[in-house]
Amino acid sequence: MVGSAVWRLLVSRGYTNLIGKSSSELDLKSQGNVDEFLNLEKPDVVINAAARVGGIMANSKFPYNFINENLKIQTNLIDGSLMSGVEKFIFLGSSCIYPKFAKQPIKEEYLLTDSLEPTNEWYAIAKIAGVKSCQAIRSQYNKDFLSLMPTNLYGFHDNFDFESSHVIPALIHKFHKAKSNNDDAVVLWGTGKPKREFLFVDDLADAVVFALENKLSESIYNIGSGKDIKISELAEIIKKIVGYTGKI
C-alpha cells in the first residue's frame, strides 16, 4: 500500500530512474539476495516500505513472525545500503513504537519512555530497532538515514482480510458483508471509546517525497493528520457510507 503510493507520486513528479521490487521478486529476508541486488543496482536512495504488517489478531497469533521477519527485512536493507554506499535511506515505521500510555499528542521524544502496547509489542520492538539503527548510522557515519513514523494508514491496495487487516479496511469489510447478507447486526470489538488518528496513504507519500527532496535535521519524524476520532464514530461513518442499516 505505502510503496505503491510513493511510486505513484514519484512518477507524477517526473521521476524516471526508479527501481522497485515486490516480495515475490526479491526476498528481503535474505541478506545475500539484498546485498546482490544493492551491489548490482547501486541506488542513490532507498525507501524501505517493506514489512510484515497486520492488525491486533495477526500480531497476537504470530508474535515471533512479526518480530523475526521485520528485523530481517529492515536490518538487511539498512546494513546493505550502508555497505553499498547509499547516501539516503528512508525507513518507514509505525506509531505503535511509542508507549501505550504516552502523553497526547505523541512527540518523537516519547520513544522508549514507558512500556509498549502488549498486543503489538513484537512489531513495535522490530521497528524501534530500525529507528535506532538509522540513528546510529547518522551518528557514526554521518549518512542521511532517517525514519518516518506514520499514524494508522488507509487507502488504495489496503488489506481487507478479516484476520490481518487494520481497523478501517476491517470495518469496511464487516459492514459490506453484513449488508450483502442482510444481517441484523455487526459485532465490533471493544467499547468504541479509544481514539485513533488516521492518514490517507497518498498523504504519507507526500511526506516521504518531501523527506527525499530535503535534508532534514532530525533522525525521526511523526507523520499524521493531527486529528483523531473515536472508533465508535469511525464505525458510524463507515456504516453510513456502505449503506448498512442494521445495528452495531
Secondary structure, 3 states (H helix, E strand, C coil): CHHHHHHHHHHHCCCCCCCCCCCCCCCCCCHHHHHHHHHHHCCCEEEECCCCCCCHHHHHHCHHHHHHHHHHHHHHHHHHHHHCCCCEEEEECCHHHCCCCCCCCCCHHHCCCCCCCHHHHHHHHHHHHHHHHHHHHHHHHCCEEEEEEECEEECCCCCCCCCCCCHHHHHHHHHHHHHHHCCCECCCCCCCCCEEEEEEHHHHHHHHHHHHHCCCCCCEEEECCCCEEEHHHHHHHHHHHHCCCCEC
